[in-house]
Amino acid sequence: MLLTLPVETFEHIISSLAGDLPSLAACSLICHGLLPIARTWLWQEVTLPLNQDEACCQRTDAFLCLLDNPAIAHCIRSLILHPRKSVHVGEGVPFDRVTWNILSARLPALRSLRLRILVIGSLYEVVEVIRDRSTLEALYLEDVDLLESHRKVPAWPQPPTRTHSEGAVDEPLLPLCALRTLSIVGGDIFTLEVVQLALFLEQAKGYMPRLESLDLCCATPHNFARDNRPQTGPGIPSYGASLRHFGITFNIEPPMSFLFNHLPLPRLESLSIVLISPAAWIAGFTPSFARLAEALVGDAERPLAGGTGMGRTGRFPRFSHLSLRVSFRTIIRHSWGPPGPENHLEEDECDRQEEVRAHVVPPMLADFVQAGVYVEVTFD
């Protein structure tokens, strides 16, 4: 009976079960004909835990045995590594490079790597992952911290010196990479490391021609304006013209007009802004967001050429998504510890955030909403 319907029909039906692992597992057991279709979705994304001592846990060892089956290994396109035991932000487990190297060598179809609540020695490890896995299309760091021992002396090697003598061949910084998305969100990563990464990305931009989404939203804000280098604005890389999405962190009033009025971002479709600020400060940022709205969507109601109606005619015609994250409770937790009988700082901040969310944020972002921009706001 199964053979009387096109394979594409079954593929479409089973694709609707994406993420429903029990249903996909049941489909894979129905018959040999459905097994490869269900297996593709069942093994598309794998989440593996890591131990505190960087050793493989039992589940990871069992997964490595499964990879002896090439039919499974070729289905896995996304890998998530996270601590085996539940930990708080700031208490991450070290990123196990040995396990990653073993996994990378045995996952030929892997396109996405996501690290959650782990600890790394330096952001140069990001470069090493990209370099060693040039087919990787997306790399996410979520609440990843740096080791305390690397806070004063970042472990960044000098880029190779290029020579132009007759017959000399330049040593490439990277192989030609397929990377499209690089996202660093949350985590305690200090300014100099982010600047080092941004500098490297600029030097290596010719090796990552597909890069179109970049988030530099770590918990410790950065300021590229302090560095003597070509730039179009503090915190925004000079290769921003190729980006469809950009994310940035501020801990002071964002210099919106300078950032976006003088920045060529013709392909910009979405913007993420993280404010490391107490809720009480947000009302003071209203003028900055008004200037940002003017720069990004202020021309939304202008008539189009030829009298064909109203539309977006300015420098950011594709802009359609704004994400605003106000993050301060994590800073309180790091500095003053978890809530307790004598520590109400986080609870008080939570109450202020709710008040700001209800009464300050809606009018502050009203210009974006009126222009048809999808707006997301989160507080943590």
N, C-alpha and C positions, 0 to 999 in steps of 0.2 A: 504493500500500500504506500509506503514511503517513497518508493521509486516513481510513483505516478505524478509527484509534484516536483517542480524545479528546485534545485539545491538552494537557489537564491531565496526562495520562499521560507525555507527552514532557517536560513541564515538571518533573515529579517525577524522572524519570530523569536529566535533565541537571543538576538541582540537586544530585544526589549527586556531581557532578564539580567542585563549587565548590573553587577553589584549584588545580585541575589544569589549568593553562593550555594545555599541548599538546593534551590531550584535548578541551578546550572549543573550541580553534581548529580541530581536526579536525571536530568536530560542525558548526561553522559553515560548513564547506565541503561538507557532504554534499548539501544541497539548499536551495532558497529557503525551504522551510517551516520548517526547523530554524534558519536563520540568526538571526531575531530572538530566539528562545529562548536559543540559545547566546551570542549577543552580550550579553544582559542579564547573564549571569554572567561572561563574559570581561572585560567592561569595568566590573564593579561596583566594583573597587578599583584605583587607579592609583598607582604609586610613581614620583616624579620626582626626579632629582638637581639640585642647585644648585651653581654654581661658587663658588670662593673670592672672586672679584671681583664677586659678585652678578649676573653676567650669565647669561642662559639658555644652557645647554649644548645641544649638537646634538640630543640626545634630546628635550629639552623643546620646542625649536623644531619638531621633527617632530610632536610631540604636539599642538601648537597648530594645525598644519595639519589634523590629523585632526578637530579639533573643528569644522571647516567642515561636517562631516557631522552633522546634528542627531540622527540615529538613534544615533550613538555618544555624543554629548554628554549625551543624556537618560538614558543607562545608568549614568553614573559617579556613585556615591553616596559614595565614600570616596577621599580624596586624602592621600598621604603625601609629605612633602617632607623630603629628607635631603641630606647632602653628596655630591657626585659621587665624590670620592675618600675612601677610608677614613681616618678621623681618630679620634684618641683623645678620650675625654671631657675637656672643658676646651679643646679646639682646634676648636670648632664654626665652621661657615660662617654668615655673616650671613643672617638671614631676609629674603628678597627680597620686599619689599612690592609692588614694581611687577609682578613676575611673578604674585604672588598675586592682585592686583587684576584682572589680565588673565584669569587662570584663573577666578576667582570669577564674573566677568561672563559667562563662556561655559559654565558648568557649572550649569544650572538645577536639576538634581536632587541636587546635592551636599548631603550631610547630615553628613559627618564629615571633620575635618581633623586630621592628626597631624604634628607637627613633631618631628624627631629630630636630636639632636646639632647644633643650630643655635644661633646667638647672636642675642639681641634686645636692644634698648636699654632696655626697661622692661616690666614686666608690664602696663602700660597698653596695650601692643600687643595683649594678650589681649582687653581691653575693646573695642578698635577692631575687631578681627576679629568679635567677637560683635555689635557695633553695626552693622557694615557688611554682615553676612551673618546676618540675623535668623532665617533658616530653618535655620541650622546646629543640629544636635542633639547633636553630640559634638565636643569640642575637647581634644586630648591634647598635652601638652608632655613629651617624653621626653629627659632629659639636656640640656635647654636651659639655656644660661648667659646671664648679663647682660654687656653690654659693660663693660670696665674703666672707661671714661670716665663711666659712669652710677652708679658705686658710691657716690659721696658725695652727689649731688643727683639723686634719682629724678625722672624726667620725668612726674610726675603733675599734671595740671591740677586746679584746684579745681572741685568740682561746681557746676552752675548754682544761683544763689540763687533760691529759690522765693518768689514774692510772693503775697499774698492780698488785694490791693486789689480793689475792685469792678471787675468786667469783665476782670481780669487772668487769663491762662491760664498754668498751670505749664508750664515747658519740661521735657519728659520726659528722664530720664537716658539711656534706651534706647528703641528701638521694642519692642513686645511680642515676646519671643524664644521660640524653640522649644527652647532649650538644655536638655538633660537631663543631660549628663555634662560636667564640667570636671575634668581630671586633670593635675596637675603633679607629675611623678615624676622624681627625680634632678636633676642640674644644680646649678650653683653660683649660687643665688639667695639674697640676704641677707634678713635678718629684716624690715626696714622695707618692702621691696617686697611681701612676702606679706601683711603687715598692711594695707598700702594696698589691695591687691586684696580682702582680706576685708571691709574697711570699705566699699568700693564695692559689693560683692555684697550687703551688708546694706542699703545705701541703695537698691539697684536690685532688691531681691528681688521687688517687685510686678510687675516687667517680665519675670521669669523664673519663671513659675508652675510649670513642669514640671521644674525642676532637682531631681534626686533622687540624684545621685552626685557627690561632691566629694572630690578628693584634693589635699592640700597637703603633699606628701611631697618637698620639695626638699632638697638636700644640706645647706643651712645651716638648722638648726632655727630655729623662730620661737616667740615667746612673746607671745600676745595679752594676757596679764594685765598687761603693762606699760602698756597703753593705757587711757586713761580713756573707756570706752565700755560700753554694756550687753553683758553676756556671761553665759553659763552655766558657763563653765569656760575655763581658759587654752588657747587653740588651737582651741576648738570654737566656731563661729559661733552667734549667738543664734537663727538660723533653722534650727537643726539638726533641728527636729521634722519638717521636710519631707523629710529625707534618708533614703534606703534604704541608701546606702553612704557611708562617710566614711573618709578616710585622713589620717594625721597623723605628724609626725616629732618625735622626742625625741633629745636628746644627754645627758640625765641620767635618773635613775630616774623613770619615768613616774608622775605622780600619779593613778593609776588610780581610787582610791576617790573622789577629789574630782571627777574628770572625769565619771564615769558614774553615781554614786549620786545626783547632784543635777541630772542632765541629762534633759530630756524628749525622748527619741528613740524614740517608740513604733513607728516604721516601720523601725528599724534592722535590716537583714538581713546586712550584711557590714561588717567593719572591717579596715583596713590600718594597720599600725603599722611605721614605719621607725625603727630605732635607730641613730643615728650614734655607735657605741660600739665600743671594742675588745672582742674576744671575752672577754677576762678579766673584764670587768665584768658579763657577762650573768647569772652566777650570783647576783649581788647584786640582780637585778631579780625574783627568784622571789617574794618577798612581794607585790610590786606586781601580778604576773600572777595570783596567788592572789586578790587583792582584785578584780581585773577579772573573773575567772571567777565569783566570788561575785555581782558586780553583774549580769553578763550571763546566766549560766546556772545560778546557784546554786539556783534553784527548779525545776530540771528534773525532779526526782523527787517533786514534791508531788502529792497526789491531786487530781483535777479535781472541781469541784462536782457534786453529785448522785451521787457514787460511780461515775462512768463510766470510771474508770481513772486512770492516771498521765499527767502531761503538763506542759507549760510554761504557767504561770499568771502569771508576773511581768510586769515592765515591758518586756521585750524578747522576746516570744514568737516573733518571726520570725527572731531571730538564728541564723545557720547557717553562717557562713563567717568565719574569722579568717586573715589573712595577716600574717606577721611577716617583716620583712626586716632583717637586720643588715648594715649597710654601713660598712666602715671601710677596706677596701683602696684604694678610690678616693681617700680622704683621704690615705692614705700616699703614693699615687702623685703626687698634686698637690703635697704638701709636700716629699717627699724624692726624687722622680723615679722612673723605672722601675727594676725589679730589675736588678742587675748584680753583678759580682764583689765589690764592696765594699758592696753594699746588699742585705741579706737581710731587711729589715723586712717587706716584703709577703709573702715566703715564710714567715717565722715566723708572721705573723698568719694566713695560710692554714692552717697546721698547727694553730694554736690554735682556729680556727673549726671545723675538722673534729672536734676533740675535744669542743668545746662542743655541736656538733650531735648527736653520738652519746650524750653522757653527761649534759648539763645540760638541753637543750631538752625532750626527751621527758617527764621528770617535771614540768617547769615548766608544760607545757601539757596535762598529763594530764586535768585537770578538764574542759577543753573537749572533748577526744576522747571521754571517757566520757559527756558530755552529747549526743553525736551531732553536734558541730560539725565541719565540714570545715576542717582546719588545714593551711596552707601555710607552709613555712619556707625562706627563701633567705639565703645569705651571699654578700657580694661586697665 
